[in-house]
Amino acid sequence: MARLKNRYYEEIIPAMMKEFGYKNRLQVPRLEKITLNVGIGEATQNIKVLDAAVAELAAIGGQRPVITRAKKDISNFKLRIGAPIGCMVTLRRERMYEFLDRLIHVTLPQVRDFRGLSERSFDGHGNYSLGITEQIFFPEIKVDAVEKVHGLTVSIVTGASTDREGKALLRFMGMPFAS
């Protein structure tokens, strides 16, 4: 079992029950999925950039990403319906907990001038999103092999019904929010 998942069942559930007054363990919010998304606008002209992003996202997430395609024509961006413009991967179960553990304890401390994550990135339903400016912060990426530096978006979906519950869940898991 992943280290963070084990901690969730042994420490976080009792702490959340005490803080929010839940009567049943099943009322405690839990992580449902984590989605990693990379948008590559340059992919319309150079498909090799997208191939490199797919390989890097596969290394970061531990499973093969899906290529996302344009839903509309936008002539100003030379974009056509069905053109590949990015990739995404959805993590669940063990991989989700392992990724979040690596994100909190390895990746975020490597970010330059890191002072904590914003507490205002919740969506009103307990879900949290954050942007990482460079993929080279992840230890799975070999810096010498990177052709183009790009960012990615990490969306953490929780079972919480309010931002307060979602923030408490992530804080108990060790998410470094700014004070």
Secondary structure as UniProt FT lines:
FT   HELIX           3..7
FT   HELIX           8..12
FT   HELIX           13..20
FT   HELIX           25..27
FT   STRAND          31..39
FT   HELIX           41..44
FT   HELIX           47..61
FT   STRAND          66..69
FT   HELIX           75..77
FT   TURN            81..82
FT   STRAND          84..91
FT   HELIX           93..102
FT   HELIX           103..107
FT   HELIX           108..110
FT   TURN            112..113
FT   TURN            119..120
FT   STRAND          128..132
FT   HELIX           135..137
FT   TURN            139..140
FT   HELIX           143..145
FT   STRAND          152..158
FT   HELIX           163..173
//
